[in-house]
Amino acid sequence: MGILFIKQEKQYRKLFLAGIVNGIGDRFSSVAVLAMLLQLTGSGFAVGMTLAIRLIPFVIFAPIGGRLADRFSRKTILVATDLIRIVFALSFLLVHSKEDLWIVYFSSFILAAGEAIYGPARKSAIPRLVNKEHLVKVNSLEQVLVGIVLIGGAFSGGIVASIFGAGVTFWFNAASFLGAAAIISTITFPEKKAIKEGKAPEKESLFFVFKKVILMSVPVQILLLCEILIAFMNGIDNVLISVYAVNEYHLGDVGVGLFYGALGIGLTLSFSIANRLRKNYLVTGLICLMLEGTFLLLLSQTHLVVFAFLMFCGVAFMSGIGNACFDTILMQEIPEEHQGTMFGLLATIANPILGISMFLSGFALQYLAPRSLGLIGGIAYMLIAMILMGVISVKGYRKRVEKV
């Protein structure tokens, strides 16, 4: 069937299109903001501060967004967060000197808070909008969306900002939020079961929901551990992309865009494999995680730009397949009435860990060569995958013994 299944998923097509529109706009703006900060300050401190500020709201607002998604209209949440972010996307136009940096920090915080609320609502809407048999195909298409945003946003954003100026990218971002809101407003979301049956949703604490869902599913337990461990390692990748491009291959900003483009290509190509999967999602995802580590290991050892580009493609290719597998498991295992809450909590856990990992990776580069850090990261990915596969084998063996 390939991509043909999307013809049957009319509502999801709109959600996918909205994701591309506001995703590319946001990437355009992000690239321009970071470049503007470097021009105004001449220091990486303001850039680091802005990146850190973007992670903080997930701790506060992702659980709130998840709870709101489980209790109220997802369409209203998605449209409202897009419309509110328009004002703050345009506020960067008011930044002209160092004295205006507070605007960057404040607006970056609000925009990230909007994304923290938007993310769980959007992700938990997917199982309700699509046919269950198309779930893995849709999750693999979500990786394509990320790939398109990386190629169309991160890679092209710098070029557009350099030619037309940062102001154009800020207007473009605001327009993208408006366009996405308009698209989402046309989506027909199914009513929640509790509303259909005339029941008010039960008020359960975040901790109670988290504990209940985790205890009912072994795959969810394994994936939670996997999310935590991968977040610790992802910081290395995020830091090394720029370091490899600028310091190791001496390609400057063009190299950063080139390597982000490679990630986008890899994620887009991952759909060709991920959408064909039918079973064994957990094991397949862990195998992809191990291969992702292998590509990172090889990347740390190569001195050829072409080979590095291909390795980044391979890393993203395996990551895209693995992410599609893991997201499908979560959507199958977590009860629909708790999906918003759980996706919000997962974002709350993963993003601060990613921030800490990025900080520690930057600190480690003062004592380690970039390639040494990359080698450590690649090996760590492989070890995580092997350990979790060992856990699955032990649990499977115990089940067989109990049956006997």
RAGI-V542912 format. One line per field, one symbol per residue. psi: psi as a letter, one per 30 degrees, with the letter a starting at -180 (. if undefined). burial: # if it has 9 or more other ideal C-beta (glycine too) atoms within 8 Angstrom, else .. A space follows every 10 residues. Layout:
psi=???
burial=???
//
This chain:
psi=ebffffffie eeeeeeeeee efeeeeeeee eeeeeeeeee fglfeeeeee eeefeefeee feeeeeeeef flkeeeeeee eeeefeefef ffffjflefg feeeeeeeee eeeeeeeeee eeeffefffl kefgeeeeee feeeeeeeee efdeefeeee eeefleeeee eeeeeeeeee eeeeffkjkk kkeeeeggkk kkjkleeeee eeeeffjeee eeeeeeeeee eeffeeeeef eeeeeeeefh faeeeeeeee eeeeeeeeff efeeffkfah eeeeeeeeee eeeeeeeeef fkgkeeeeee eeeeeeeeee eeeeeeeeee feekkefgee eeeeeeeeee eeeeeeeeee eeeefffkke eeeeeeeeee eeeeeeeeee eeeeeeeeee eee.
burial=....##..#. ########## ########## ########.# #....##### ########## ########## ...##.###. ######.### ##..#....# #.######## ########## ########## ...####### ########## ########## #....#.### ########## #.##..#.#. ...#...... #....#..## .###..#.## ########## ########## #.####.##. #...###### ########## #.###.#... ########## ########## .#.....### ########## ########## #..#.##### ########## ########## ##.##..#.# ########## ######.##. ##..#..... ....
//
